[in-house]
Amino acid sequence: RWTTRVFRRADWIVAPSTYLARAIEPYGFHAQIIPNVVNLPAYPYRHRPSVRPRLFWMRSFHSIYNPHLAIRVLAALRQTYPDASLVMGGGDKGLRADVEKLAAHLGVADAVRFPGFLNLADKIREGGHADIFISTNAVDNMPVAVIEACSLGLPVVSTNVGGMPDLLEDGKTGLLVPANDPAAMTAAIRRLVEEPDLASRLSTAGREV
C-alpha cells in the first residue's frame, strides 16, 4: 500500500531493468526502462578463445552477494584443477573475515586473493588477468559488475536470480545456474574450461551485450 501511494505521486517511473519494470506491472504501473550502462571504450576487450579456472568475483562482502559460495566453488574446482585461483574484489560489509576463515578451513587460502575495493583501473587489471567471472548473488537486478565483466570479454557464470535471465541468456551470452548451488556452478565452470568453443562464444557475446 505504501509503495502504491508513492508511485501514484509520480509523473514518470523509470527502472534500470526489464526485471524491475515487470515487478510493478501487477500494481498497475508502467516503467520506462533506461538500462544500466558502462562507457564501453574504457574497458579493453580481450577475447578468450580458451580459458583456465582463473576466477574473478567482484561485489561487496555482504550476505545478498553470497561470497561464501565463491570459496566453495574454488575448493571443488581445485580437486580437478589444482591451479584454480580466485580473486575476490570489493568492500567489506561484515563478511570478509568469515570468508577468509572459510577459505582457510577448506584449504584454499593460498589460492584466493582479496585486493579490496577496486576502482576502474583495478577492475581492468584484475579482469585482464582472469579468465572467468563468477556472480554468486542470492539477490540481483541488472548488476553493473557483470556488465563490466562482459565488456572485458570474460565469460560469465552467474546464479539465475532476479534480473539475470533478462541480462544474460543461458548458453548464449552466459551460463546461469541455480542459486547457492556449488556443484552446479562448479560444473558450469568446468564446461567452459573443457569446451573452448563455448568459452570463445561467450567471450564474444558478452562484449556484444
PLY file of the C-alpha trace (Angstrom):
ply
format ascii 1.0
element vertex 209
property float x
property float y
property float z
element edge 208
property int vertex1
property int vertex2
end_header
0.00 0.00 0.00
2.79 2.38 0.90
4.65 1.68 -2.37
1.49 2.17 -4.41
0.91 5.55 -2.72
4.44 6.64 -3.62
4.21 5.53 -7.24
0.86 7.28 -7.69
2.57 10.60 -6.96
5.00 10.15 -9.86
4.60 11.71 -13.29
7.01 9.14 -14.70
8.58 5.93 -13.42
12.00 4.82 -14.65
13.65 1.45 -13.99
17.15 0.24 -14.90
15.98 -3.21 -15.99
13.16 -5.21 -17.51
13.09 -7.17 -14.25
12.14 -4.16 -12.11
9.74 -2.78 -14.72
7.94 -6.13 -14.78
7.77 -6.21 -10.96
5.48 -3.16 -10.74
3.13 -4.13 -13.57
0.80 -6.20 -11.30
0.15 -2.99 -9.33
-0.99 -1.11 -12.43
2.18 0.87 -13.13
4.39 1.11 -16.19
8.09 1.97 -16.12
10.27 3.35 -18.86
13.46 1.26 -18.98
16.78 3.10 -19.04
19.29 0.26 -18.58
22.50 0.37 -16.61
25.39 1.13 -18.93
29.17 1.36 -18.94
31.48 3.54 -21.01
32.50 0.71 -23.32
35.70 2.24 -24.77
37.09 2.44 -21.21
37.04 -1.37 -20.93
39.73 -3.07 -23.05
38.38 -6.25 -24.59
40.39 -9.48 -24.55
38.91 -12.39 -26.40
39.14 -15.73 -24.56
39.40 -18.50 -27.20
40.00 -20.87 -24.30
40.06 -20.45 -20.53
41.65 -21.76 -17.37
39.89 -21.69 -13.97
41.26 -18.26 -13.06
38.15 -16.81 -11.41
37.20 -13.19 -10.74
34.49 -12.19 -8.26
33.61 -8.55 -7.67
30.91 -7.48 -5.22
30.67 -6.34 -1.61
31.19 -8.89 1.15
27.52 -8.96 2.14
25.08 -11.84 2.53
22.99 -10.84 -0.51
26.07 -11.48 -2.69
26.77 -14.86 -1.06
30.59 -14.64 -1.17
30.92 -17.97 0.64
29.67 -19.70 -2.50
32.72 -18.50 -4.44
35.04 -20.15 -1.91
33.12 -23.43 -2.00
33.25 -23.43 -5.80
37.00 -22.84 -5.75
37.51 -25.70 -3.31
35.52 -28.03 -5.57
37.42 -26.92 -8.66
40.80 -27.49 -7.02
40.01 -31.18 -6.78
40.19 -31.37 -10.57
42.28 -28.30 -11.40
44.99 -27.74 -8.76
45.92 -24.47 -10.47
42.46 -22.93 -9.98
42.56 -19.48 -8.40
40.18 -16.77 -7.31
40.34 -13.00 -6.90
37.59 -11.53 -4.70
37.40 -7.77 -5.07
35.04 -5.49 -3.17
34.40 -3.59 0.02
33.74 -5.35 3.30
30.16 -5.25 4.56
30.90 -7.52 7.50
31.63 -10.91 5.93
35.17 -10.73 4.60
36.81 -12.18 7.72
34.31 -15.03 7.72
35.01 -15.71 4.03
38.74 -15.77 4.71
38.17 -18.27 7.54
36.17 -20.49 5.21
38.99 -20.39 2.65
41.46 -21.50 5.32
39.09 -24.21 6.57
38.66 -25.63 3.04
42.39 -25.47 2.35
42.27 -22.91 -0.46
43.58 -19.80 1.30
46.72 -19.88 -0.83
44.60 -19.74 -4.00
42.47 -16.72 -3.05
43.45 -13.06 -3.14
41.46 -10.18 -1.59
42.54 -6.87 -3.17
39.77 -4.83 -1.50
37.69 -2.17 -3.22
38.51 -1.88 -6.93
38.46 1.35 -8.91
38.17 1.25 -12.69
41.90 0.77 -13.26
41.93 -2.04 -10.68
38.93 -3.73 -12.31
40.61 -3.63 -15.70
43.84 -5.03 -14.28
42.23 -7.85 -12.32
39.75 -8.64 -15.09
42.56 -8.73 -17.61
44.39 -11.41 -15.64
41.26 -13.52 -15.07
39.54 -15.92 -17.46
36.07 -16.39 -15.94
33.79 -14.07 -13.97
31.50 -15.59 -11.35
28.44 -13.94 -9.84
27.20 -15.76 -6.75
24.37 -13.46 -5.74
21.32 -14.57 -3.82
19.51 -11.41 -4.95
20.19 -9.37 -8.07
18.79 -6.90 -10.57
20.96 -5.75 -13.50
24.44 -5.73 -11.95
26.97 -3.31 -13.39
29.75 -5.68 -12.21
28.50 -8.33 -14.64
28.20 -5.79 -17.45
31.78 -4.72 -16.78
32.97 -8.34 -16.86
31.19 -8.90 -20.18
32.79 -5.75 -21.54
36.24 -7.13 -20.73
35.50 -10.35 -22.61
35.18 -12.52 -19.52
32.75 -15.44 -19.88
30.23 -15.12 -17.04
28.82 -17.84 -14.81
26.03 -16.46 -12.64
23.27 -17.56 -10.34
19.91 -17.41 -12.10
18.28 -14.87 -9.79
16.35 -11.64 -10.19
17.09 -9.87 -13.44
19.99 -12.06 -14.52
17.94 -14.02 -17.12
16.89 -10.66 -18.55
20.54 -9.64 -18.89
22.14 -12.94 -19.97
20.72 -15.83 -21.98
21.89 -19.19 -20.68
24.28 -20.89 -23.08
24.37 -17.94 -25.48
25.65 -14.90 -23.59
26.48 -16.51 -20.24
25.90 -19.58 -18.11
23.14 -19.43 -15.48
22.93 -21.85 -12.55
20.60 -22.25 -9.55
21.27 -20.04 -6.54
23.55 -21.31 -3.78
24.43 -24.49 -5.67
28.22 -25.06 -5.56
28.01 -28.24 -7.65
26.08 -26.53 -10.46
28.39 -23.52 -10.60
31.47 -25.76 -10.50
30.08 -27.87 -13.34
29.42 -24.74 -15.43
32.99 -23.54 -14.93
34.32 -26.96 -15.90
32.26 -26.74 -19.08
33.99 -23.50 -20.00
37.43 -24.98 -19.37
36.70 -28.19 -21.27
34.73 -26.63 -24.14
36.88 -23.90 -25.73
34.26 -23.18 -28.38
31.74 -22.35 -25.67
34.18 -20.08 -23.83
35.05 -18.33 -27.08
31.39 -17.75 -27.99
30.51 -16.37 -24.56
33.57 -14.09 -24.59
32.43 -12.58 -27.88
28.74 -12.47 -26.97
29.43 -10.76 -23.65
31.08 -7.81 -25.34
28.12 -7.55 -27.70
25.77 -7.46 -24.69
0 1
1 2
2 3
3 4
4 5
5 6
6 7
7 8
8 9
9 10
10 11
11 12
12 13
13 14
14 15
15 16
16 17
17 18
18 19
19 20
20 21
21 22
22 23
23 24
24 25
25 26
26 27
27 28
28 29
29 30
30 31
31 32
32 33
33 34
34 35
35 36
36 37
37 38
38 39
39 40
40 41
41 42
42 43
43 44
44 45
45 46
46 47
47 48
48 49
49 50
50 51
51 52
52 53
53 54
54 55
55 56
56 57
57 58
58 59
59 60
60 61
61 62
62 63
63 64
64 65
65 66
66 67
67 68
68 69
69 70
70 71
71 72
72 73
73 74
74 75
75 76
76 77
77 78
78 79
79 80
80 81
81 82
82 83
83 84
84 85
85 86
86 87
87 88
88 89
89 90
90 91
91 92
92 93
93 94
94 95
95 96
96 97
97 98
98 99
99 100
100 101
101 102
102 103
103 104
104 105
105 106
106 107
107 108
108 109
109 110
110 111
111 112
112 113
113 114
114 115
115 116
116 117
117 118
118 119
119 120
120 121
121 122
122 123
123 124
124 125
125 126
126 127
127 128
128 129
129 130
130 131
131 132
132 133
133 134
134 135
135 136
136 137
137 138
138 139
139 140
140 141
141 142
142 143
143 144
144 145
145 146
146 147
147 148
148 149
149 150
150 151
151 152
152 153
153 154
154 155
155 156
156 157
157 158
158 159
159 160
160 161
161 162
162 163
163 164
164 165
165 166
166 167
167 168
168 169
169 170
170 171
171 172
172 173
173 174
174 175
175 176
176 177
177 178
178 179
179 180
180 181
181 182
182 183
183 184
184 185
185 186
186 187
187 188
188 189
189 190
190 191
191 192
192 193
193 194
194 195
195 196
196 197
197 198
198 199
199 200
200 201
201 202
202 203
203 204
204 205
205 206
206 207
207 208
